[in-house]
Amino acid sequence: MIRIAKESDPKRLAELKEKINDSHYLNVAISSIAHTLTREIVNENEA
């Protein structure tokens, strides 16, 4: 199956590039991902 990429939104890309350089944003994002992964692993082990 071949997926065709959507056209990129230059405004959205600029916003994301700005966020990548914001250390507070990255810390929150990484913490959120770690929390989600930990919760998934714990729930899987309980099942």
SEBATI-293968 format. One record per atom (N, C-alpha, C): atom name; x, y, z. Coordinates in steps of 0.05 Angstrom, whole numbers. Example, Ala and Ser with C-alpha at 12.3 -4.5 7.8 and 13.67 -1.06 7.14 Angstrom:
2
<site atom="N" x="264" y="-114" z="156"/>
<site atom="CA" x="246" y="-90" z="156"/>
<site atom="C" x="264" y="-66" z="156"/>
<site atom="N" x="257" y="-45" z="142"/>
<site atom="CA" x="273" y="-21" z="143"/>
<site atom="C" x="258" y="1" z="157"/>
# end
This chain:
47
<site atom="N" x="17" y="-24" z="0"/>
<site atom="CA" x="0" y="0" z="0"/>
<site atom="C" x="18" y="25" z="0"/>
<site atom="N" x="11" y="44" z="-17"/>
<site atom="CA" x="27" y="68" z="-19"/>
<site atom="C" x="11" y="91" z="-6"/>
<site atom="N" x="24" y="106" z="11"/>
<site atom="CA" x="11" y="129" z="23"/>
<site atom="C" x="23" y="154" z="10"/>
<site atom="N" x="5" y="172" z="4"/>
<site atom="CA" x="13" y="197" z="-7"/>
<site atom="C" x="12" y="218" z="15"/>
<site atom="N" x="34" y="232" z="19"/>
<site atom="CA" x="36" y="251" z="41"/>
<site atom="C" x="18" y="275" z="35"/>
<site atom="N" x="7" y="286" z="57"/>
<site atom="CA" x="-8" y="311" z="54"/>
<site atom="C" x="11" y="334" z="49"/>
<site atom="N" x="1" y="355" z="37"/>
<site atom="CA" x="18" y="378" z="33"/>
<site atom="C" x="24" y="390" z="60"/>
<site atom="N" x="49" y="399" z="63"/>
<site atom="CA" x="57" y="410" z="89"/>
<site atom="C" x="46" y="439" z="92"/>
<site atom="N" x="41" y="446" z="117"/>
<site atom="CA" x="31" y="473" z="124"/>
<site atom="C" x="55" y="489" z="134"/>
<site atom="N" x="65" y="508" z="119"/>
<site atom="CA" x="88" y="523" z="127"/>
<site atom="C" x="85" y="537" z="154"/>
<site atom="N" x="61" y="547" z="160"/>
<site atom="CA" x="57" y="560" z="186"/>
<site atom="C" x="60" y="540" z="209"/>
<site atom="N" x="48" y="516" z="206"/>
<site atom="CA" x="50" y="495" z="226"/>
<site atom="C" x="79" y="486" z="230"/>
<site atom="N" x="93" y="483" z="207"/>
<site atom="CA" x="121" y="474" z="209"/>
<site atom="C" x="138" y="495" z="224"/>
<site atom="N" x="133" y="521" z="219"/>
<site atom="CA" x="148" y="542" z="233"/>
<site atom="C" x="142" y="541" z="263"/>
<site atom="N" x="117" y="535" z="270"/>
<site atom="CA" x="110" y="533" z="299"/>
<site atom="C" x="124" y="510" z="312"/>
<site atom="N" x="125" y="487" z="298"/>
<site atom="CA" x="138" y="464" z="309"/>
<site atom="C" x="169" y="468" z="311"/>
<site atom="N" x="181" y="481" z="292"/>
<site atom="CA" x="209" y="487" z="293"/>
<site atom="C" x="216" y="505" z="317"/>
<site atom="N" x="198" y="523" z="322"/>
<site atom="CA" x="202" y="541" z="345"/>
<site atom="C" x="200" y="526" z="372"/>
<site atom="N" x="181" y="507" z="373"/>
<site atom="CA" x="177" y="491" z="397"/>
<site atom="C" x="201" y="473" z="403"/>
<site atom="N" x="213" y="462" z="382"/>
<site atom="CA" x="235" y="444" z="385"/>
<site atom="C" x="259" y="458" z="399"/>
<site atom="N" x="261" y="484" z="395"/>
<site atom="CA" x="283" y="499" z="407"/>
<site atom="C" x="276" y="510" z="435"/>
<site atom="N" x="252" y="503" z="445"/>
<site atom="CA" x="243" y="512" z="471"/>
<site atom="C" x="247" y="489" z="491"/>
<site atom="N" x="267" y="492" z="509"/>
<site atom="CA" x="274" y="470" z="527"/>
<site atom="C" x="251" y="463" z="546"/>
<site atom="N" x="235" y="482" z="555"/>
<site atom="CA" x="213" y="476" z="572"/>
<site atom="C" x="192" y="459" z="557"/>
<site atom="N" x="186" y="466" z="533"/>
<site atom="CA" x="167" y="451" z="516"/>
<site atom="C" x="177" y="422" z="513"/>
<site atom="N" x="203" y="419" z="507"/>
<site atom="CA" x="214" y="392" z="503"/>
<site atom="C" x="213" y="376" z="529"/>
<site atom="N" x="219" y="389" z="552"/>
<site atom="CA" x="218" y="374" z="577"/>
<site atom="C" x="190" y="364" z="583"/>
<site atom="N" x="170" y="381" z="578"/>
<site atom="CA" x="142" y="373" z="583"/>
<site atom="C" x="134" y="351" z="564"/>
<site atom="N" x="142" y="353" z="539"/>
<site atom="CA" x="135" y="333" z="519"/>
<site atom="C" x="148" y="306" z="525"/>
<site atom="N" x="173" y="306" z="533"/>
<site atom="CA" x="187" y="281" z="539"/>
<site atom="C" x="176" y="269" z="565"/>
<site atom="N" x="169" y="285" z="584"/>
<site atom="CA" x="157" y="275" z="609"/>
<site atom="C" x="130" y="262" z="603"/>
<site atom="N" x="115" y="275" z="586"/>
<site atom="CA" x="89" y="264" z="578"/>
<site atom="C" x="91" y="237" z="564"/>
<site atom="N" x="110" y="235" z="546"/>
<site atom="CA" x="115" y="210" z="532"/>
<site atom="C" x="124" y="188" z="551"/>
<site atom="N" x="142" y="195" z="569"/>
<site atom="CA" x="152" y="176" z="589"/>
<site atom="C" x="129" y="166" z="607"/>
<site atom="N" x="112" y="185" z="615"/>
<site atom="CA" x="90" y="177" z="633"/>
<site atom="C" x="71" y="158" z="618"/>
<site atom="N" x="65" y="165" z="593"/>
<site atom="CA" x="46" y="148" z="577"/>
<site atom="C" x="58" y="120" z="573"/>
<site atom="N" x="84" y="119" z="566"/>
<site atom="CA" x="97" y="92" z="562"/>
<site atom="C" x="97" y="76" z="588"/>
<site atom="N" x="104" y="89" z="610"/>
<site atom="CA" x="105" y="75" z="636"/>
<site atom="C" x="77" y="64" z="643"/>
<site atom="N" x="56" y="81" z="639"/>
<site atom="CA" x="29" y="72" z="645"/>
<site atom="C" x="21" y="48" z="628"/>
<site atom="N" x="28" y="49" z="602"/>
<site atom="CA" x="22" y="26" z="584"/>
<site atom="C" x="37" y="1" z="593"/>
<site atom="N" x="62" y="3" z="600"/>
<site atom="CA" x="78" y="-20" z="608"/>
<site atom="C" x="66" y="-32" z="634"/>
<site atom="N" x="59" y="-15" z="653"/>
<site atom="CA" x="48" y="-25" z="678"/>
<site atom="C" x="21" y="-38" z="674"/>
<site atom="N" x="4" y="-26" z="657"/>
<site atom="CA" x="-21" y="-38" z="651"/>
<site atom="C" x="-19" y="-65" z="637"/>
<site atom="N" x="1" y="-67" z="619"/>
<site atom="CA" x="6" y="-92" z="605"/>
<site atom="C" x="15" y="-114" z="624"/>
<site atom="N" x="32" y="-107" z="643"/>
<site atom="CA" x="42" y="-126" z="662"/>
<site atom="C" x="21" y="-136" z="682"/>
<site atom="N" x="1" y="-119" z="686"/>
<site atom="CA" x="-21" y="-126" z="705"/>
<site atom="C" x="-41" y="-145" z="692"/>
<site atom="N" x="-42" y="-145" z="666"/>
<site atom="CA" x="-63" y="-161" z="651"/>
<site atom="C" x="-55" y="-190" z="650"/>
# end
